[in-house]
Amino acid sequence: MLEPIFEADFLPCSYGFRPNCRAHDAVAEVHHFASRSYEWIVEGDIKACFDEISHPALLDRVPKRVGDKRVMVLVKAFLKAGILLEDGTLSDTDAGTPQGSILSPLLSNVALSVLDEHIAQAPGGPAASPYERAKRRRQGLPNYRPVRYADDWCLTVSGTKEHAEALRDDLAGVLSTMGLRLSPEQTLVTRIDEGLMLLG
């Protein structure tokens, strides 16, 4: 019931756990941008994404699209249900969405869509017209496009390494609003001709 409601809002840069979207589509999108003067890549790695999503932040986002309080009670109960450990004890869940459950993929996309929305609204993002992108290039400003498959994402950047690093730091701040952190060791800024690892 929830999927079509949120599916109407998810942006085309998001490919994970969505109808008619595959990992190969995300990889093809990166290839497309790499052939169009996007020469820097921010390879994003979110530490323990499914385990650390903030429940309060997530429960602030869901009611913006779902007005039925009974559904909200179910979503909250699902998040707080706990995890059964190997020794048979129940561990409380104060953060995260239980992996392997039917609702976790959707809720993770709801949480991570803050990243997509932030980039979409930014001046050099996907909403910029060809004229605006050309103008930004002449002014020495970056243009960028995101590609995300669940918590595996990258940002293709047309600009300098410094632009890519500044965007990486900006996106770390955006993710922190959902209780998420970028892994400093695994979040890389590389030239496209050095290659990248996305979705294995």
Salt bridges, closest charged atoms under 4 A:
GLU7 OE2 - ARG18 NH2 2.46
ASP9 OD2 - ARG65 NE 2.39
ASP25 OD1 - ARG22 NH2 3.30
GLU52 OE2 - ARG181 NH2 2.71
ASP68 OD2 - ARG70 NH2 2.93
ASP116 OD2 - ARG148 NH2 2.85
GLU117 OE2 - ARG61 NH2 2.96
ASP169 OD1 - ARG168 NE 3.23
ASP170 OD2 - HIS118 NE2 2.78
ASP193 OD1 - ARG191 NE 3.72
